């Protein structure tokens, strides 16, 4: 029974991959790792920022997705530009995609409160499939062919940030990717379009309410919408709720400590319209933000 379930799960994942191309990884804590979806975030907060994120999606689901992300960025040249990198390993079933991108952003200070940032990234992704991890009944099925191929990435994004809001639009990977798998060509990636934003409502000197939304568009697939609402207390504690397409719901929390460090955690439960409530998702982020150069802002999270 377990093998049958595993084959059904992987088949479902493979059909989705072949039909709509490989999706970008999902993040519940995307506000903690915005550079992963928008290179314009590089150096936006005028200091050095480093984050490590791990997501275990649908735990208990055979072949379930896992995503490990490491990124860093720093502002340069008197805070007029930023540079960084993003490393992501996304695994689902027998497929493992590993990407490395260098990021760059140029920032224009519109006035005392507003900054416009335009960013680009470039790098590569290794698409790898190991069908030995799957019990395949038809060994000639091209969807389960073995491959390991490298493809070039180019992406772009823009952000408008004010004292109380942020709006960003990005296409992290502009180039679709097609691989040779046996005698077949598989389109494993299509462009993803992101539109995100949040607003800070100061309820008191120490309490801030932050609604946030993220739209993700992909050709031949329904629009994906993430919505979250969180409360920030004294710039140190954050707690909130979120939903994705009203098909999964979750809780998130963040603790800022020792002035420069943060720890964030998200717990997500899918509904029966997704994979079922028993397959929960866990995501954690560790980060540091600090000043390195004299022109950096010496601010905490």
N, C-alpha and C positions, 0 to 999 in steps of 0.2 A: 504493500500500500504506500509505503514511504517513497519507493522508487517511482511509482506511478505519479504520485503527487509532485515529485521533483521534476519529472519529465513534462508534466502539464504546465508547471510554473515556468520552466525554462522555455518551453514552446511558446507560451504566451509572451514572454519577454522577447524572444527572437522574432516572432511575428510583428510585434510592435516596432522593433528595431529595423527590420527589413522594410516595413511599410512606411514608416515615418522618419527613418534615420535616427541615429543615436542621439539621445537627449543630453543636454547639459545636466550636471548633478543638481539635485535639489538641496536647498539649505533652509532650515527653519531660522537659523541665526544669521540671515543674510545681512542684517544691519551691523553685525560684528565683523563681517568679511565682505564689505561692498566691493573691494578691489577684485574679488573673484569673478564679479560679473560686470565691472565697469573700471577700465584702466584710468579714467579721469580722476579716480579717488587718490591716485599716487601723490603723496605729499600734501594732501588737501588741508590737513590740520597742522601744518608747519612744524613738524617734528619727525622723529623716527617712530615707526609703528611696526610691530611684529606680531603675527597671529598664527596659531596652530589650531586647526579645527578637525574633529573627527565625527562622522555621522554614521550610525548603525541603523539602517532603515529596515523596518518590518522584521525585527529580530524574531528568530524562530522559523522564518520562512526560508526553506531550502534555496540556496542560490540568491539570497536577498542582497540588495545593493549596500555597499559600504563605500564611503568617500573620505579620504584623508587629504587635507589641504594645508599647505604652509605658504604664507605670503609675508612680504615685508616691503615697506616703502618709506621714502624719506624726502623731505623738501630740500631743494638746492637753490643756489644763486639768490640769496636773500628772499626766499619763499616765492619766487616767481615761477618755479618749475619743480617737478617731482619725478622720481624714478624708483622702480622697484621690481619685484619678480613675484610670480605666482606658480606654485607647483601643486598639481592635483593628480591623485590616483583614484580613479573611479572604477569599482569592480562590481559586476552583476553577472551572476551565473558563471559561464566559462569565459566571459569577456572582461578584459582589463584594459582601460585606457589611461595612459599616463601622459600628462602634458606639462610643459615648461614654457612660460612666457615671460619676457622682459617687458616692463611697462614704462611709459613716459607720459607726463602731463605738463601742459603749459597753462599757467593760471593768470587771470587778469582780474585785478581788484577794481570792481565797478564803482564802489563807494566804500564808506567806512564799514558797512554791514554786509555787502554782497561780493561774492567771488564767483567768477565763471571759469571753469576748468575744462579744457579739451584734452583728451588722452588717447593714446594709441598703444597697442601691444603687438608683439611679434614673437614667434617661437615655433614649437612643433608639438605634435601629439603622436604617440605610438599606440596604434590600435592592435591589440593582441587577442587572439582567441585560442583557447586550449580545449578542444572538444573531448579530450580524455577525461575531463571532469564531469561529463554528461553521459548518461546512458542513452545512446541513440539507436533507434530501431532500424532506421534507414541510413546506412553509412554513406550513401551517395548524395544525401540531402545537402545542397550547397549552403544552406543556412548554418550548417554545423562544420563548415570547412575550417581547417587550421590556417591561421595567418598571423603575421607580425609585420606591420608596415608603418612607416613614418610619413606623416603629412604635415605640411607647413600651416601655421596659424597666422592670421592677421586680424586684428580687431580694433574697434574704436568706440569712444563714448564721450559724453559731455555731462557736466554737472553744473547746476546753478544753486549756490548755497547762500543762505542768509543767516541772520542770528537765530531765527526761529524755524527755518524750514530748509529742506533740501529736495531738489527735483533732479533726476538723472535719467538719461536715455543712453542705451548702449547696444552694440552688436559685438559680443566678445570674440566671435569667430566669423569672419565675413566669407570665408571660402568653404563651400561644401566639400565633403570628402567621399571619394569612391575607392574601394579596394578590390583587388583581384583575389577572389576566393575560389580556387580550383578553376573551373571553366566559366565561372560566373563573375559578374561585377556587382558588388554590393555597395549601395549608398549608405554609409554609416553615420553621416552627419549632414545636417542642414542648418542654415542660419537660425539663431534664436534672437529675438528682439525683446529687450527689457525696458520697461518704464517704471520707475520707482519714485517714491516720495514719502516724506514724513513732515509733521508739523509739531512744534513744541508749544504747549499751552501752559503758561506759568500760573498755577493755581495759588501758589504762595511763594515765599522766598526760598523754601526748601522742597516744594512739591511741584513736579512737572508731569503733565499728562502728554503722552506721545502716541498719536495714531499714525500708522504707517501702512502703505499699500505697495504691492509689487505686481505688475502685469508682465506675463511672459507669453510671447507670441511665437508660433512655429507653424510653418506651412503644412496644410492638411491635418492640423490638430486643433482642438478647441483651445480658446484663450484660457490661460491659467491665471488665477487671481489669488494672491496671498494678502490677507488683512490681519493686522495685529493692533492691539491697544495695550499700552503699558504705562506704568507709573514709575517715575524716577524720584527717589527720596534722597535729598541732600547730596546729590551727585555720586552717591556711593552704592545705593541699592536700587535694583530695577526688578519689577515683577509685572507679568502681563499674560495675556491670552492671545491665541491666534488661530486662524483657520485657513485651509487651502481648498478653494473651490467648494466649500461647505461639505467636503467629503472626508476631511480629517481635521481634528481639533487638538490644541495643545496648550501647554503652559511653558513659560520661559522665565528665567531669572538670571540676574547678573550681580556679582559682587565686585566692587572696585576696592583694592586694598593696597596698603603700603604706598599710596599715592600714585604709583605708576603701573600697577598690575591689575588685571581683570580675570575673572572666571565666570563663564556663562554656561548655562545648561538649558536645554529644551527637551520636553517630553511630549510626544505626539501620538495620538490614537486615531487610526483610520476607522471609518465607518464601514458598514456592510456594503455600501456602494463602492467601496474601494477593495481592500483585501481582507477586511474583517477586523474586529476590535481586538482580537487576541495577538495581532502582530504589531507591537508597539515600536516606536522609533525613538532613539536617544541621540542627542547631539551635544557635544561639549566644545568650548573654545577657551583657550588660554592666550592672553595677550599682554603686551607691554607697550607703553607709549612714553617716550622720554625725549628731552632736548639733548642734542649732540653739538650743534653749532651755536654760536652766540646769537645768530638771528632767528633761532628756533623759539617757538612759544613754549614756555615752561608751564604747561597746563597738564592736569590729570584728565582721566576719562570723564 
